[in-house]
Every structure is written in C-alpha cells, then in structure tokens.
Amino acid sequence: AGLNEAIEGIVDALRSCSVDVQDGPAASMLAVRVGAEFIEGVDDCTGSDGYVYDEAGGELQLCGAACEAYLEGESLRVESFCQPG
C-alpha cells in the first residue's frame, strides 16, 4: 500500500493546470472542454472559473473549478476551428 500511495503522490504533483497548445491558434478559434462541459475564456484566473490563453506562447491555463476538475481526473479537450466560433 505504501508504494501505491507514493506513486499517486508523484502523479498528483506532476499534474498541472497549465497546458501547452500546439501551433498556438488564435484565441477566437479555440474551444475548450473539461469533461463534458465547455468552458469560457477569462482575462485573469484570480477568482475566475474558465481558462486564460496566452496566444503568443501557446499556453492555456485552467482556472478555478475547471482546474480542480482537470486535476481530479476529468479529460481536457482543446479544439481549434478554421473560423471564429
């Protein structure tokens, strides 16, 4: 039991709410889902649920409840569209 707990602790420590998005699409071309729920982009994570997207760096930061759900094992899906949507 001790080894399993240690491994789970390591996995939990490695999880992050910051995700690199390949090819850095424009923010208006992005749809983000945690589990089955679409989440909205926000300007700042402070006190907000959703995500902040750094278009120039291609980094997506999950915020609030979205981050918590992802860390608890919900799937993350980032989709890029050809037209804003």
Kinemage of the C-alpha trace (Angstrom):
@kinemage 1
@onewidth
@group {chain A} dominant
@subgroup {mainchain}
@vectorlist {calphas} color= white
{ca ala a 1} P 0.000 0.000 0.000
{ca gly a 2} L 2.882 2.394 0.720
{ca leu a 3} L 4.280 2.160 -2.814
{ca asn a 4} L 0.888 2.836 -4.420
{ca glu a 5} L 0.390 5.905 -2.219
{ca ala a 6} L 3.859 7.163 -3.146
{ca ile a 7} L 3.185 6.721 -6.865
{ca glu a 8} L -0.184 8.500 -6.578
{ca gly a 9} L 1.550 11.363 -4.755
{ca ile a 10} L 4.113 11.707 -7.542
{ca val a 11} L 1.436 11.675 -10.265
{ca asp a 12} L -0.610 14.293 -8.391
{ca ala a 13} L 2.462 16.512 -8.003
{ca leu a 14} L 3.190 16.314 -11.747
{ca arg a 15} L -0.309 17.376 -12.804
{ca ser a 16} L -0.644 20.993 -13.720
{ca cys a 17} L -3.419 23.293 -14.873
{ca ser a 18} L -1.068 24.814 -17.433
{ca val a 19} L -1.133 23.143 -20.851
{ca asp a 20} L 0.911 23.809 -23.990
{ca val a 21} L -1.281 24.167 -27.086
{ca gln a 22} L 0.488 23.092 -30.274
{ca asp a 23} L 0.712 25.636 -33.069
{ca gly a 24} L -0.869 28.377 -30.892
{ca pro a 25} L -4.167 29.055 -32.713
{ca ala a 26} L -5.884 32.437 -32.358
{ca ala a 27} L -7.981 32.750 -29.204
{ca ser a 28} L -11.147 33.283 -31.256
{ca met a 29} L -10.527 29.922 -32.959
{ca leu a 30} L -10.386 27.940 -29.704
{ca ala a 31} L -12.970 25.817 -27.857
{ca val a 32} L -12.025 24.242 -24.528
{ca arg a 33} L -13.826 21.442 -22.727
{ca val a 34} L -13.146 19.890 -19.329
{ca gly a 35} L -15.068 16.651 -19.091
{ca ala a 36} L -18.331 17.185 -20.991
{ca glu a 37} L -18.532 20.911 -20.181
{ca phe a 38} L -17.346 23.725 -22.445
{ca ile a 39} L -15.564 26.455 -20.505
{ca glu a 40} L -15.172 30.134 -21.294
{ca gly a 41} L -12.019 32.177 -21.653
{ca val a 42} L -11.387 34.765 -18.903
{ca asp a 43} L -8.976 37.689 -18.613
{ca asp a 44} L -7.423 36.547 -15.323
{ca cys a 45} L -7.532 33.384 -13.195
{ca thr a 46} L -7.904 35.348 -9.957
{ca gly a 47} L -11.324 34.373 -8.633
{ca ser a 48} L -12.458 33.101 -12.043
{ca asp a 49} L -13.574 29.773 -13.490
{ca gly a 50} L -12.558 29.082 -17.089
{ca tyr a 51} L -9.221 29.493 -18.825
{ca val a 52} L -6.643 32.097 -19.744
{ca tyr a 53} L -4.959 31.606 -23.108
{ca asp a 54} L -1.588 33.121 -23.999
{ca glu a 55} L -1.847 33.167 -27.778
{ca ala a 56} L 1.778 34.231 -28.329
{ca gly a 57} L 3.208 31.487 -26.117
{ca gly a 58} L 0.605 28.836 -26.906
{ca glu a 59} L -0.107 28.230 -23.219
{ca leu a 60} L -3.548 27.573 -21.785
{ca gln a 61} L -4.060 27.984 -18.025
{ca leu a 62} L -7.166 26.412 -16.491
{ca cys a 63} L -8.727 28.444 -13.666
{ca gly a 64} L -10.902 27.744 -10.643
{ca ala a 65} L -13.415 24.905 -10.976
{ca ala a 66} L -12.061 23.944 -14.431
{ca cys a 67} L -8.588 23.423 -12.970
{ca glu a 68} L -9.954 21.466 -9.998
{ca ala a 69} L -11.998 19.172 -12.251
{ca tyr a 70} L -8.990 18.546 -14.507
{ca leu a 71} L -6.736 17.759 -11.542
{ca glu a 72} L -9.372 15.347 -10.242
{ca gly a 73} L -9.144 13.378 -13.494
{ca glu a 74} L -11.624 14.975 -15.905
{ca ser a 75} L -10.483 14.972 -19.522
{ca leu a 76} L -9.309 18.135 -21.261
{ca arg a 77} L -10.099 18.766 -24.901
{ca val a 78} L -8.808 21.800 -26.799
{ca glu a 79} L -10.221 22.248 -30.283
{ca ser a 80} L -9.149 24.679 -32.956
{ca phe a 81} L -11.522 25.844 -35.685
{ca cys a 82} L -10.917 27.293 -39.147
{ca gln a 83} L -13.358 30.157 -38.496
{ca pro a 84} L -14.011 32.022 -35.255
{ca gly a 85} L -16.627 30.304 -33.230
